[in-house]
Amino acid sequence: MLHIYCPHCCEYREEEEFHVKGQAHLARPLDPEACSDKEWGEYLYFRKNPRGLHHELWVHAAGCRKFFNVTRDTVSYEIKEVYLIGEKPSVVAASVSAK
């Protein structure tokens, strides 16, 4: 079982209290009315699903009900950091060189 730190409550809680809401740092289109169906569909449905470090949006659903970001390794499930929305992650995936 994971114990996740809530940056709003300032305490570790069991994972059952939290829900992952998808990829973090997605910018909503500034003018949705001007988006093509393809652009709007890509914003709504297409997300990265990397093997390794991933930035995710989480909510403390059974607690304070506030959102925050998590950097998590999708292979080991290890949480590398927890940070507030609007902050930049300090842990980022290394760039992959093309071969």
Backbone hydrogen bonds in HBPLUS format (Angstrom, degrees):
<---DONOR---> <-ACCEPTOR-->    atom                        ^
c    i                          cat <-CA-CA->   ^        H-A-AA   ^      H-
h    n   atom  resd res      DA  || num        DHA   H-A  angle D-A-AA Bond
n    s   type  num  typ     dist DA aas  dist angle  dist       angle   num
A0015-GLU N   A0002-LEU O   3.07 MM  13  5.36 135.5  2.28 160.7 152.5     1
A0004-ILE N   A0013-ARG O   2.82 MM   9  5.46 148.6  1.92 170.3 164.5     2
A0013-ARG N   A0004-ILE O   2.86 MM   9  5.46 158.3  1.91 143.7 147.7     3
A0006-CYS N   A0011-GLU O   3.00 MM   5  5.75 171.9  2.01 150.3 149.5     4
A0010-CYS N   A0006-CYS O   2.79 MM   4  5.57 134.6  2.00 145.4 158.4     5
A0017-GLU N   A0014-GLU O   3.10 MM   3  6.06 168.8  2.12 128.5 131.7     6
A0018-PHE N   A0015-GLU O   3.02 MM   3  5.45 165.8  2.04 118.1 122.7     7
A0062-ALA N   A0017-GLU O   3.00 MM  45  4.69 166.7  2.02 139.5 140.3     8
A0019-HIS N   A0059-VAL O   3.04 MM  40  5.47 151.1  2.12 150.9 159.3     9
A0059-VAL N   A0019-HIS O   2.93 MM  40  5.47 149.8  2.02 151.2 161.1    10
A0021-LYS N   A0057-LEU O   2.63 MM  36  5.26 171.9  1.64 164.0 161.9    11
A0057-LEU N   A0022-GLY O   2.74 MM  35  5.51 164.2  1.76 157.4 161.8    12
A0024-ALA N   A0055-HIS O   2.95 MM  31  5.37 168.9  1.96 125.7 124.4    13
A0034-ALA N   A0031-ASP O   2.97 MM   3  5.55 146.9  2.08 117.4 126.4    14
A0035-CYS N   A0032-PRO O   3.21 MM   3  5.21 155.1  2.27 100.8 108.3    15
A0040-TRP N   A0036-SER O   2.96 MM   4  6.18 168.7  1.98 158.5 161.5    16
A0041-GLY N   A0037-ASP O   2.88 MM   4  5.92 156.8  1.93 144.1 151.1    17
A0042-GLU N   A0038-LYS O   2.93 MM   4  6.14 155.4  1.99 149.4 155.8    18
A0043-TYR N   A0039-GLU O   3.05 MM   4  6.30 154.8  2.11 145.7 152.3    19
A0044-LEU N   A0040-TRP O   2.98 MM   4  6.20 159.6  2.02 150.1 155.5    20
A0045-TYR N   A0041-GLY O   2.90 MM   4  5.84 165.4  1.92 153.3 156.9    21
A0046-PHE N   A0042-GLU O   3.22 MM   4  5.02 149.6  2.31 120.2 128.7    22
A0074-THR N   A0052-GLY O   2.81 MM  22  5.08 171.8  1.82 133.6 132.2    23
A0054-HIS N   A0072-ARG O   2.90 MM  18  5.46 137.7  2.08 141.4 154.4    24
A0072-ARG N   A0054-HIS O   2.94 MM  18  5.46 164.6  1.97 157.2 157.5    25
A0056-GLU N   A0070-VAL O   2.79 MM  14  5.23 168.8  1.80 159.3 163.0    26
A0070-VAL N   A0056-GLU O   2.86 MM  14  5.23 153.4  1.93 148.9 155.8    27
A0058-TRP N   A0068-PHE O   2.85 MM  10  5.51 179.1  1.85 171.3 171.6    28
A0068-PHE N   A0058-TRP O   2.97 MM  10  5.51 152.6  2.05 150.8 154.9    29
A0060-HIS N   A0066-LYS O   3.11 MM   6  5.71 161.3  2.14 148.3 151.7    30
A0063-GLY N   A0060-HIS O   3.20 MM   3  5.32 160.3  2.24 111.0 113.6    31
A0065-ARG N   A0060-HIS O   2.76 MM   5  4.76 140.6  1.92 153.6 149.2    32
A0069-ASN N   A0083-TYR O   2.83 MM  14  5.31 163.5  1.86 176.6 177.5    33
A0083-TYR N   A0069-ASN O   2.95 MM  14  5.31 164.7  1.97 142.3 146.8    34
A0071-THR N   A0081-GLU O   2.93 MM  10  5.27 166.4  1.94 147.9 150.8    35
A0080-LYS N   A0071-THR O   2.74 MM   9  5.46 149.9  1.83 151.9 161.9    36
A0081-GLU N   A0071-THR O   3.41 MM  10  5.27 154.8  2.47 135.3 137.7    37
A0073-ASP N   A0078-GLU O   2.88 MM   5  5.33 166.4  1.90 153.9 157.7    38
A0077-TYR N   A0073-ASP O   2.72 MM   4  5.14 133.7  1.93 145.3 156.9    39
A0087-GLU N   A0084-LEU O   3.13 MM   3  5.65 160.9  2.16 129.2 133.4    40
